[in-house]
Amino acid sequence: MVEEILQWLKNISIFLIFMTTVLNLIPEKEDKKPVQFFLGIVMVLIFFQPVLKAGGLEQKMAQTLDRLTLEEEAAAMENVQIRAESFEKQYYVGAWEKETERQIRMYLSESGIPGAAVSVTLEPGNTGEAKEIRIEAPMRQTSIYREEQKKQREMLDEKLTEIKSVLSEVYGTDPAHIMIEISE
């Protein structure tokens, strides 16, 4: 009887050391929760092991532990999958925005407006449609005369108005959400 009690205390001590070590090795708090849950159930089983042996409930408790562990692992995997999908979605949206910006810069350059700064924000959850497009087009002044500069600005304004309607059609963006500025 004394040997069984000593063995039981030894099991508790070893388990507590093991539990502390495992929990200190896990960096993320969210990842610790399922491990803490599992280790807590095992600790309860170890504490009540003498009582369970005497009542013959050890087998039933082991089956219950297996079921609870499986349920907790399934919930943890689902949580990990949701976080991974969210990260993947953010990554793809960022990549689509960069590619859309590159395409618009290329289109502006081909339209005679090189060096424009472009910023695109896509609709969340809806790929391909731009929520907002911002363009900062540089004003290239080739003349020192005011009248010619005024004409150049008017021509640039006309060209940018045409570009705004094209971008509105292509990217499904309301023209009010396409901001174009001319920097001098």
C-alpha positions in Angstrom: 0.0 0.0 0.0 2.8 2.4 0.9 4.6 1.5 -2.3 1.5 2.3 -4.4 1.2 5.7 -2.6 4.8 6.5 -3.3 4.5 5.5 -6.9 1.4 7.6 -7.2 3.3 10.7 -5.7 6.2 10.0 -8.1 3.8 9.9 -11.1 2.3 13.2 -10.0 5.8 14.8 -9.6 7.1 13.6 -12.9 3.9 14.7 -14.6 4.0 18.2 -13.1 7.7 18.6 -14.3 6.7 17.3 -17.8 3.7 19.6 -17.9 5.7 22.7 -16.9 8.4 21.9 -19.5 5.9 21.3 -22.3 4.0 24.5 -21.6 7.2 26.6 -21.5 8.3 25.3 -24.9 5.1 26.5 -26.6 5.5 30.1 -27.7 1.9 31.1 -28.7 -0.7 31.5 -26.1 -3.4 30.3 -28.5 -1.4 27.1 -29.1 -1.1 26.5 -25.4 -4.8 26.2 -24.7 -5.4 22.8 -26.3 -2.2 21.5 -24.7 -3.2 22.9 -21.3 -6.7 21.3 -21.7 -5.2 17.9 -22.5 -2.6 18.0 -19.7 -5.2 19.2 -17.3 -7.4 16.1 -18.0 -4.4 13.8 -17.7 -3.5 15.5 -14.4 -7.0 14.9 -13.1 -6.7 11.2 -14.1 -3.4 10.9 -12.3 -4.7 12.5 -9.1 -7.8 10.2 -9.1 -6.0 7.1 -10.3 -6.1 5.2 -6.9 -9.9 5.9 -6.6 -10.5 4.9 -10.2 -8.7 1.7 -9.8 -10.7 0.8 -6.7 -14.0 1.6 -8.4 -13.1 0.0 -11.8 -13.7 3.2 -13.6 -10.2 3.5 -15.0 -11.3 2.1 -18.4 -14.3 4.4 -18.8 -12.2 7.4 -17.9 -9.6 6.5 -20.5 -12.3 6.3 -23.2 -13.7 9.6 -22.1 -10.2 11.1 -22.2 -9.7 9.8 -25.7 -13.0 11.3 -26.9 -12.3 14.7 -25.2 -8.8 14.8 -26.6 -10.1 14.1 -30.1 -12.7 16.8 -29.9 -10.2 19.3 -28.6 -7.7 18.4 -31.4 -10.4 18.8 -34.0 -11.4 22.2 -32.7 -7.7 23.3 -32.6 -7.2 22.1 -36.2 -10.2 24.1 -37.3 -8.9 27.2 -35.6 -5.5 26.7 -37.3 -7.2 26.3 -40.6 -9.2 29.5 -40.2 -6.1 31.5 -39.3 -4.3 30.0 -42.3 -7.1 30.9 -44.7 -7.2 34.4 -43.3 -3.5 34.8 -43.8 -3.7 33.3 -47.3 -6.5 35.7 -48.3 -4.6 38.7 -47.0 -1.5 37.6 -49.0 -3.5 37.2 -52.2 -5.4 40.5 -51.8 -2.0 42.2 -51.3 -0.6 40.5 -54.4 -3.7 41.4 -56.5 -3.4 45.1 -55.4 0.3 45.2 -56.4 -0.4 43.6 -59.8 -3.3 46.0 -60.4 -1.1 49.0 -59.5 1.6 47.7 -61.9 -1.0 47.3 -64.7 -2.4 50.8 -64.2 1.1 52.3 -64.1 1.9 50.5 -67.4 -1.4 51.7 -69.0 -0.7 55.3 -67.9 2.8 55.1 -69.3 1.5 53.8 -72.6 -1.0 56.6 -72.6 1.7 59.2 -72.3 1.8 59.7 -68.5 5.0 58.0 -67.3 6.1 58.1 -63.7 2.6 58.3 -62.1 2.2 57.0 -58.5 -0.6 54.5 -58.2 -2.4 53.1 -55.2 -5.2 50.5 -55.3 -7.4 49.1 -52.6 -9.5 46.0 -53.6 -12.9 45.2 -52.3 -12.6 42.7 -49.4 -13.8 39.3 -50.4 -14.4 40.3 -54.0 -11.4 39.7 -56.3 -10.9 41.9 -59.2 -13.0 44.9 -58.2 -11.1 47.9 -57.0 -12.7 49.7 -54.0 -10.5 52.8 -54.6 -7.9 53.9 -57.1 -5.5 56.8 -56.4 -3.3 58.2 -59.1 -0.8 61.0 -58.7 0.2 62.1 -62.2 3.2 64.3 -62.7 2.8 67.5 -64.7 5.6 67.6 -67.2 6.1 71.2 -68.3 8.0 71.5 -71.5 7.3 75.2 -72.0 8.1 78.3 -70.0 5.1 80.3 -71.3 2.0 80.3 -69.2 -0.4 79.9 -72.1 1.4 76.7 -73.3 1.5 75.4 -69.7 -2.2 76.0 -69.4 -2.9 74.1 -72.6 -0.6 71.2 -71.5 -2.5 71.0 -68.2 -5.9 71.1 -70.0 -4.7 68.3 -72.3 -3.5 66.3 -69.3 -6.9 66.8 -67.6 -8.7 65.5 -70.7 -6.5 62.5 -70.9 -6.9 61.7 -67.2 -10.7 62.0 -67.5 -10.6 59.5 -70.4 -8.3 57.2 -68.3 -10.7 57.5 -65.3 -13.6 56.3 -67.4 -11.6 53.4 -68.8 -10.4 52.4 -65.3 -13.9 52.6 -64.0 -15.1 50.1 -66.6 -12.1 47.7 -66.4 -11.9 47.5 -62.6 -15.6 48.0 -61.8 -15.0 51.0 -59.6 -17.3 53.9 -59.2 -15.7 57.0 -60.8 -16.1 58.9 -57.6 -13.7 56.4 -56.0 -11.0 57.1 -58.6 -8.9 60.0 -57.2 -6.5 61.6 -59.6 -4.2 64.4 -58.6 -1.7 66.3 -60.8 1.6 67.1 -59.1 3.8 69.8 -60.4 
